[in-house]
Amino acid sequence: MAAIPTGAYTAAGASPLLHPNSCLLVTSARFNFRVRASATTAGGSAASTGQQPPTPPAPSSNNGRLRNNSTTELEEKTLTIKDYLEWSKDMIGCGSEDGPPRWFSPLDCTCPIKDSPLLLYLPGIDGVGLGLIKHHKRLGRIFNIWCLHVPVTDRTSFTDLVHLVEATVRSEHHHAPRRPIYLLGESFGGCLALAVAARNPHIDLALILANPATRLRESQLQNLIMLSEVIPEQLHPSMVKMLSVTTGVPARVAVAIPDNGRPLQQAVAELFRGDVAFSSYLTVLADVLPVETLIWRLKMLKSAAAFVNSRLHAVKAQTLVLSSGKDHLIPSPDEGERLRHMLPNCEIRRFNNSGHALLLEDGFDLVTVIKGANFYRRGRHLDFVKDFVPPSTSEFDTVYQPYRWMEVAFNPVMISTFENGNIVRGLTGIPSEGPVLLVGYHMMLGLELVPLVSRLWNEKKIVLRGIAHPMMFQRLGEGRMPVLSMYDDFRFMGAVPVSATNFYKLLSSKSHVLLYPGGMREALHRKGEEYKLFWPEQSEFVRMAARFGAKIIPFGTVGEDDIGQMLLDYNDLMKIPYFKAGIEELTDELEKLRNDIEGEVANQDVHLPIILPKLPGRFYFYFGKPIETEGRKEELKSREKAHELYLEVKSEVERCIHFLKEKRENDPYRNIMARIVYQATHGFESEVPTFDL
């Protein structure tokens, strides 16, 4: 029997041939990587014909780290498709192209966190396995990464590649049955991932599919495959060269196709119509792969798509589809929607301005997408507390960038209180060590969330874990329902569904927790209800806080009435048939979540009011004196005592709101125009003054 992946089982289920950590080091002019295995299946590869992969050269003295002038280059995400092309050529030329497909691990990946799941990267038709070069370091912090490399001389069939990946999946599942295995398939690799998932529904797999090539119909790749089938093999180099050199078709090329006598120039022009993006992509492929390998893999792609489409019904794995809106090779937007409807546990994230090579594009952050979609877990089920990975500074900046305008428009004033009662501007009064429970008022549409979360992060590096409505975590029906991806940024920053279990876990982990007892009822209040609290009668959060000795910080926020005027509230919308139908539709969908919603949150009406924007005023936050619960656990077991403290917290929130409403009247920079004039005079980075404390 031929060799199989390191640490993987044979087809008969025998024990592993090698320990998973046994490996060889391969060095090149640009980087080093760890060869995890030499692998093949029954047909087509070099190993099956008796050839053995060469012994890799000894590693260099750089301790196996990627070296490309600076080891921080990947972290800075400056790599481009040109860099990918150069790295791919370098890897192909480092002596690894003989022999069968094999796994390798980039040594530039840092040590992952404890119990990190395995991520198997399955490349496109280039087969090099370097498609994650922009993401190696950050993925390597939360995953154990293996990348599949298919040498250019290899002719392993698609079904044999499926068996190869499948053997690795089954072996690693045997070693760690309680941890999921991630299959990240790009283009052709998406077909490979789906095929493995269809054949192994009993294994906990999580699929990430970047523009999967499961639909070739109406694609440029299908056109190229058709062209290669009608043109004689000896003319394939001319065909590829012509397509990769220019977006049009050179007039000097006029080779007759035997089947119908049309010039090759005319056939190509009709099929591709001078597609610039396709020509650029083909240029990359042609530079990396020999022409005969490119044609072989294009034909294999056709069989792969057919193989997968006949088995999609068997895929039960959790799936995340990454779909590019400007993919000129395959109809990714349409295919993403098709997969979302066909697969029972599938979500989609759209990138409207991206092309086919999504993973190599500037501005695309794979780790942020995975975390924002709540797609990262280390066990069979997602644990919103244990599986949460705090953002790095660069990750936070990426997510916060679209919201920076709010800092300019609303210029929030933050006031906090020390335990001795001293009031200061800024957040220094908020304890840095948890557990801390911030309890406050939810402004219209929750507009205070962005300034609150961002200021705590920027000033104190505190991740504020919000207790949120379950609709932000589960996909609702089609039509006018909120799109789940709308809430990715909140989930990325650690929001969890409201439940006693999650609340307990957050406090036990000494987190800073954000709680709005009024919930969505406050954030979607009616006309005339500005700054009115809608707290439930129950006071359970007080006793939970006392159980862990958490400090309770009541706070108030004002400013919503300075940025918008409500035109249509819930009562108004219910009188308009179109809006009434949408609200009732959403209500029906939320009924399906009733088992996941606890307490009075289940009875809150969800709608989107119509608001007329105003010339922006200013937001104000006032954090009251921390209320200590340490040592009061026994005392607060009494419902009466707990309710007294509950009413005290509520009264403090109301006092904070009243304080801000009075004080802002004396703020000379309450209006945005006054603030702009001040910053134009003193510098746009200067802190704008406010009322006297």
Buried (B, 14 or more C-beta within 10 A) or exposed (E): EBBBBBBBBBEEEEEBBBEBEEBBBBBBBBBBBBBBBBBBBBBBBBBBEEBEBEEBBEBBEEEBEBBBEEBEBBBEBEBBBEBBBBBBBBBBEBBBBBBBBBBBBBBBBEEBEEEBBBBBBBBBBBBBBBBBBBBBBBBBBBBBBBBBBBBBBBBBBBBBBBBBBBBBBBBBBBEBEEBBBBBBBBBBBBBBBBBBBBBBEEBBBBBBBBBBBBBBEEBBBBBBBBBBEEBEEEBBBBBBBBBBEBBBBEEEBEBEBEEEEBBBBEBBEEBBEEBEBBBBBBBBBBEBBBBBBBBBBBBBBBEBBBBBBEBBEEBBBBBBBBBBEBBBBBBBBEBBBBBBEEBEEBBBBBBEEBBBBBBBBEEBBBBBBBBBBBBBBBBEEBBBBEBBBEBBEBBBEBBBEEBEEBBEBBBBBBBBBBEEEEBEBBBBBBBEEBBBBBBBBBBBBBBBBBBBBBBBBBEBEBBBBBBBBBBBBEBBEEEBBBEBBEBBBBBBBBBBBBBEEBBBBBBEBBBBBBBBBBBBBBBBBBBEBBBBBBBBEBBBBBBBBBBBBBBBBBBBBBBBBBBBEBEBBBEBBBEEEEBEEBBEBBEEBBEEBEEBBBBBBBEBBBBBBBBEEEEBBBBBBBBBBBBEBEEBBEEBEEBEBBBEBBEBBBEBBBBBBBBBBEBBEEBEBBBBEBBBEBBEEEEEEEEBBBBEE
